[in-house]
Amino acid sequence: MADFQALQQKYAPVVDMIKKFEPYGAKFVGSDLVGEQYHLVAQVPSQVVLERVWDIIKQVDPQYADLKHEISNTGGQDGSYTIQSGDNLSKVSDLFYGHANKYNEIAKANHLADANKIQVGQLLDIPLIKS
């Protein structure tokens, strides 16, 4: 019999990542044990966020054989983000892509001539980047 608490702990980074995106429309619905698998139910606001969650799943366990998931995308492909005090595009890039160096993709998608010229409250489109 699978140990629910052990699986819960194993997949905690995935749940944590989903919860990081709650201000942007993500929702961790819940988890339980289904047979020998950790059953994770969540909603994410875009394909960009879904890809980020999958990055974490694959970091936790590349085979994820003990995971049964129902992670639904409730939005479109691209995401959005409102600039907060202390933000820069590298920080936003790290949140959405797991790499700070993709900030130029965000700048291009938002027609920003200078990636350093962003303002608190500014709404940015976060494009889905195909690898």
N, C-alpha and C positions, 0 to 999 in steps of 0.2 A: 504494500500500500504506500502510495506517495505521501510525503510529509508536506502538508499544505503550508506550514510556517516556513519550512526550508525553501519551498518554491516561491513563496511570497517575498522572502528575503532576497532570493536570487534575482527575481524580476523587479525588485524595488527601484533600480535605476530607470526602468522603463516607465513605471508609474510616476516617478519623480519628474521625468521629462514631460509626460502628458500634463502634469499639474503645473509645470512652468508655463505652459501655453493656455492655462485656464483664463487669464485676462484677455486672451485673443479668441475665445470661443471653444476651446477644448474642454472636454468633460470626462473625468474618470468616473465611469458608472459603477464599477465594482469588479470583484474577482471571487472565484470559488474554485473548488477542486472538482473536476469532471474526469472520472476514472483516475488515470495516472497523470493527468495534465492540469497545469495551472490555467484556468479559464479567465481571461482578461477581457473586459468589455469597456470600450471607450469610444468617444467621438472626437474628431479633430476638425479644425475649420478649413483645412486646405491640403492639397497634395504635398505642398512644401513641408508642412508639419508632419504629415504621415511619413514622408521619406526620412525625416529627422528621427521620428520614433523608431522606424525600422533600423536605422543606423545603430541605435542603442540596443535594440533586440539582438542584432547580429554581434555586437560587442559582448553582450552578456553570454550568448550561446549561439555560435554560427549555425548550428543545426536546429536549434529551438524545437526539438522533438517533444519536449515536455510542456510546450505552450500551445494552448488552444486560444485563438484570439478572435475577437469581433471588434475590430477597430474600423469605424466607418468615417469616411470623409463627408462632412455635411456641407462643404463649400465647393469651390472650384479648384483649379490647379494652383494659382498664385495665392500668396498670403498677403497680409497687410500688417503694418506695425506703426504705432504712433510714437514718435521720438519723445523720450523722457529726459529729464535733467541728468547730465553726466553721460549720455549716450554718444557714441560715434558709430560710423558705419561698420567698423571692424567688430565692435561689440554686437551689433545687430546681426552681422554675418555669422559670427560664432554661434549665436543663439539658434539661428535658423538652419545653418549648414554644418555646424560643427567645426568650421574653419574661419578664422578671422580674415583670411586673405581673399575671400570672395566678395569683398565690399564693392569692388568695381562693377560687379554684375548688378548690384542694387543701385548704384549710382547711374548706370546706363538705363536701367528700367524706369528710373524716375527723372531722366533727362537732367541730371545734376552735372553742371560743368565742373564743379569743385566738390569732391566728396567730403571735404571738411566743412562745407557750408550747409549745415542742417540746423533746424530750429526746434526747440521744444514745442510739442503739439503738432508738428508736421507729420502728415500721414504718408507713409511710404508703401509702395507696392513691393512685395517680395516675390521675385520671379522663381518659378520652378526651373532649376538648372539640370539639364540632362547631362549625365556623366558620360 
